[in-house]
Amino acid sequence: MPSKQKDESMTDSKTIQVGDEVEAMCGVCKVATVHNVETVKDDKAFKVLCKSCSASHRYRKPVKEGEVKKKRVAKPKAPPKTKEQRKWSRVLAKVDAENPVEYAMKSNFDANDVIDHAKFGVGVVVDIVDTSKVSVVFEEGEKTLVQNRS
């Protein structure tokens, strides 16, 4: 087993060459082990080969005892909103959507009424097409629904 000074000099060496031994984190072994340098990039080890398990991977600096390794937190990417979803969000923001009225064909609706449809969900009446039809914006798009206006 090499001494601690030799281990430090292996990783701190300024001129690393292919075939040199370095200490690196092995993703397979899950610990820092001795690796052989396979490729060098910008005078630093780039790809290494683990001498314990023969796994080839990119060089990862070994974590010293007591040192906490920072984990990257992946931020979930919000799926891009469709044109219909953007329109629905804009229209919904302009009205009081707290108490939507349950949709029924026998009901009468006015512009800016918020309705709750069994299939399409919450929507906003944007236009009265004629006495028996209203245009409603839902998250998935605009729909024409029947109403009973006499």
C-alpha positions as a printed NumPy array, in Angstrom:
array([[  0.   ,   0.   ,   0.   ],
       [  1.479,   3.38 ,  -1.003],
       [  2.077,   6.015,   1.644],
       [ -0.247,   8.984,   2.119],
       [  2.326,  11.392,   0.691],
       [  2.598,   9.322,  -2.463],
       [ -1.212,   9.263,  -2.832],
       [ -1.393,  13.053,  -2.587],
       [  1.427,  13.538,  -5.05 ],
       [ -0.322,  11.246,  -7.55 ],
       [ -3.412,  13.469,  -7.717],
       [ -1.59 ,  16.799,  -7.378],
       [  0.963,  16.061, -10.09 ],
       [  1.012,  18.797, -12.73 ],
       [  2.085,  16.606, -15.619],
       [ -0.212,  13.62 , -15.69 ],
       [  0.439,  11.192, -18.498],
       [ -1.426,   8.224, -19.93 ],
       [ -0.608,   5.158, -17.813],
       [ -0.029,   7.075, -14.552],
       [ -1.76 ,   5.86 , -11.414],
       [ -4.197,   8.242,  -9.705],
       [ -6.725,   7.971,  -6.937],
       [-10.276,   8.525,  -8.171],
       [-13.848,   7.808,  -7.192],
       [-15.11 ,   4.659,  -8.872],
       [-18.804,   4.606,  -9.692],
       [-18.858,   0.796,  -9.676],
       [-16.871,   0.273,  -6.469],
       [-18.499,   3.353,  -4.829],
       [-15.184,   4.233,  -3.116],
       [-11.949,   5.98 ,  -3.986],
       [ -9.552,   3.462,  -5.557],
       [ -6.364,   3.49 ,  -7.596],
       [ -6.932,   3.988, -11.318],
       [ -4.735,   4.054, -14.422],
       [ -5.056,   7.178, -16.584],
       [ -6.436,   6.303, -20.043],
       [ -6.758,   9.79 , -21.545],
       [ -5.482,  13.244, -20.591],
       [ -7.189,  16.56 , -21.357],
       [ -5.696,  19.954, -20.444],
       [ -2.915,  18.257, -18.406],
       [ -5.511,  16.548, -16.202],
       [ -6.74 ,  12.971, -16.072],
       [ -9.882,  12.72 , -18.189],
       [-10.697,   8.99 , -18.471],
       [ -9.424,   6.407, -16.024],
       [ -9.496,   2.619, -15.605],
       [-10.192,   1.218, -12.131],
       [ -7.546,  -1.3  , -11.042],
       [-10.035,  -3.011,  -8.71 ],
       [-12.996,  -3.664, -11.008],
       [-11.605,  -2.731, -14.469],
       [-14.359,  -0.164, -15.058],
       [-13.485,   2.65 , -17.445],
       [-15.041,   6.049, -16.712],
       [-14.367,   9.775, -16.493],
       [-12.066,  10.892, -13.72 ],
       [-13.869,  11.928, -10.54 ],
       [-11.948,  13.556,  -7.738],
       [-11.89 ,  11.35 ,  -4.625],
       [-13.875,  12.544,  -1.618],
       [-11.709,  12.923,   1.474],
       [-12.908,  11.508,   4.795],
       [-15.143,  14.019,   6.589],
       [-15.644,  16.027,   3.402],
       [-19.261,  16.326,   2.297],
       [-19.84 ,  15.86 ,  -1.406],
       [-22.352,  18.314,  -2.852],
       [-25.093,  16.687,  -4.835],
       [-26.507,  18.433,  -7.834],
       [-30.186,  19.057,  -7.496],
       [-31.942,  18.609, -10.798],
       [-34.648,  21.18 , -11.213],
       [-37.668,  19.642, -12.848],
       [-38.331,  21.244, -16.173],
       [-41.877,  22.38 , -16.596],
       [-43.306,  21.06 , -19.824],
       [-43.789,  23.841, -22.33 ],
       [-47.329,  25.149, -22.181],
       [-49.389,  24.798, -25.285],
       [-51.174,  27.747, -26.864],
       [-54.457,  26.505, -25.403],
       [-53.008,  26.2  , -21.886],
       [-51.567,  29.729, -22.031],
       [-54.92 ,  31.136, -23.161],
       [-56.763,  29.22 , -20.418],
       [-54.313,  30.54 , -17.785],
       [-54.744,  34.145, -18.954],
       [-58.555,  33.94 , -19.009],
       [-58.723,  32.141, -15.656],
       [-56.514,  34.782, -14.017],
       [-59.038,  37.509, -14.909],
       [-62.014,  35.881, -13.155],
       [-62.904,  34.538,  -9.725],
       [-62.284,  30.806, -10.176],
       [-62.865,  29.89 ,  -6.527],
       [-66.487,  28.751,  -6.925],
       [-67.114,  27.324, -10.385],
       [-70.709,  26.494, -11.315],
       [-71.349,  22.884, -12.316],
       [-72.117,  22.718, -16.036],
       [-75.593,  21.573, -17.082],
       [-77.129,  21.976, -20.539],
       [-80.309,  23.403, -18.985],
       [-78.373,  26.25 , -17.313],
       [-77.9  ,  29.769, -18.653],
       [-74.413,  31.284, -18.751],
       [-73.003,  34.76 , -19.233],
       [-69.549,  35.892, -20.364],
       [-66.807,  35.357, -17.741],
       [-68.813,  32.719, -15.851],
       [-66.573,  29.956, -14.464],
       [-67.96 ,  26.472, -14.995],
       [-66.896,  22.988, -13.946],
       [-67.478,  20.457, -16.735],
       [-67.492,  16.728, -15.929],
       [-65.153,  15.864, -18.834],
       [-63.163,  19.045, -19.608],
       [-62.693,  20.428, -16.075],
       [-62.786,  24.092, -15.112],
       [-63.448,  26.563, -17.909],
       [-64.414,  30.175, -18.514],
       [-67.249,  31.33 , -20.782],
       [-65.619,  33.708, -23.27 ],
       [-68.446,  34.232, -25.765],
       [-72.163,  33.675, -26.171],
       [-72.366,  32.254, -29.692],
       [-76.163,  32.373, -29.925],
       [-79.116,  31.782, -27.647],
       [-78.35 ,  28.064, -27.319],
       [-74.518,  27.949, -27.438],
       [-71.577,  29.352, -25.463],
       [-67.865,  29.243, -26.193],
       [-65.828,  28.091, -23.199],
       [-62.034,  28.047, -22.778],
       [-60.698,  24.923, -21.039],
       [-57.104,  23.911, -20.364],
       [-57.126,  21.629, -23.41 ],
       [-58.711,  24.205, -25.694],
       [-61.843,  26.135, -26.561],
       [-65.15 ,  24.216, -26.772],
       [-68.663,  25.157, -27.815],
       [-71.24 ,  23.987, -25.296],
       [-75.032,  23.931, -25.302],
       [-77.051,  26.131, -22.959],
       [-80.765,  26.716, -22.442],
       [-81.243,  30.416, -23.047],
       [-84.84 ,  31.335, -23.803]])
